[in-house]
Amino acid sequence: MDFNFTEEQRMLIEAVDKFGQKWQDKGEEIRERTLKEGVFPRDFWQEFADQGFIGALIPEEYGGSGMGLFAQALILETLGRYGLTSAMMMLTAMDALCVLRGGPDELKQRYLPRIASGEEIWAFAITEPDAGSNAFRMKTIARREGDKFILNGQKTFITGVDVADRVLVIARSMTYEELKAKGLPKVGGFNVLIVDPKSPGFEMQELNTEGIEGLRQWTLFFDNVEVPAEDLVGAEHAGILPMFNVLNAERTLAAAIGLGGIDLMLKKAVDYANERVVFGDKPIGAYQAIQHPLAEIKAESEAARMLVYRAAAMFDEGKNPNDIAPYANMAKMLVGEISIKACDRAIQTHGGNGFDRDYGLIQAWVNTRLVRTAPISKEMILNYIAEHVLGMPRSY
């Protein structure tokens, strides 16, 4: 359905459409190469960057286009219709935003142009084995020693580190016990560091996971990894604040990717249903049992799209993060649920062919199912809505 886009936004969507049309036939090849060879296609990424798509959130003074979160969401949504989105696009964008929001300016000058130009792809590391959704329980620590930080600990379920040039790592600057002894708030005592994955003491162990467009996931081990003090994002001991400032963007972009995926699944299902003839001379798309579930998904996805767009627009307008959060969280949750429904219905519409890898649906199922769990689970979003929107007691 047509949204009341500005002329600039329409031109942007047209540009992404052209890019998607050029690369759509190589989508599965990109995923397979990434999965089997551990090589993310830099030619694809470079052209994506050359079009200004990865730098939409980055101001012009740092080499980006400065179009904002709404534009970045439109880019990922449109690209998702061609099955060409990658988690690295969302991760690199949110990392860039963290640097932009956290500073200092010297850090922005050094790294943001590299991201905008396509020179660097970034990963993001916050999750730990004993601190999944509760970041305050993390144990990885980065203590300052003169002009550097010494990083020790581990992270897990970290996506795409093997293809990343930098990893944004969230770590404690002091133990939780030290924090309490000093009477500091729980949001204190954290550092955000830009880490080179080639640093001595930085080790990776691949996890046996599926999905995420062929990208691999890793457990990371930090053994006295040295990080220059100049690669600290934000203020020392207060690193969790710039990270929290971009969580709304992360969830909005994740939802935007999901919207594109829903449109892709619907198109595959509708095209197949309109061509497949089994009984008589009518295609199966003429049957209400086929039509109604797809029509329902379309209606639901359009409603979710409005939530995504509202969250993105509020972000660009500089609204209070606490006011944006309900829309960003609800958008991500609803898109995740509808995505699963759309993929399942596309498989069901195709019947046995839905399980044939040549149709691309059964591979899409694994990627789609992840959206219910990451980057934040449905259950944690419901906890947030109950407590912060409905005013109910905290449940965890």
Buried (B, 14 or more C-beta within 10 A) or exposed (E): EEEEBEEEBEEBBEBBBEBBEEBBEBBBEBBEBBBEEBEBBEEBBBBBBEBBBBBBBBBEEBBBBBBBBBBBBBBBBBBBBBBBBBBBBBBBBBBBBBBBBBEEEEBBEBBBBBBBBBBBBBBBBBBBEEBBEEBEEBBBBBBBEEEBBBBBBBBBBBBBBBBBBBBBBBBBBBEBEEBEEEEBEEBBBBBBBBBBBEBEEBBBEEEEBEBBBBBBBBBBBBEEBBBEEEBBBBBBBBBBBBBBBBBBBBBBBBBBBBBBBBBBBBEBBBEBBEEBEEEEEEBBBEEEEBBEBBEEBBEBBEEBBEBBBBBBBBBBEEBEBEEBBBBBBBBBBBBBBBBBBBBBBBBBBBEEBBEEEEBBBBBBBBBBBBBBEBBBBBBBBBBBBBBBEEEEEEEE
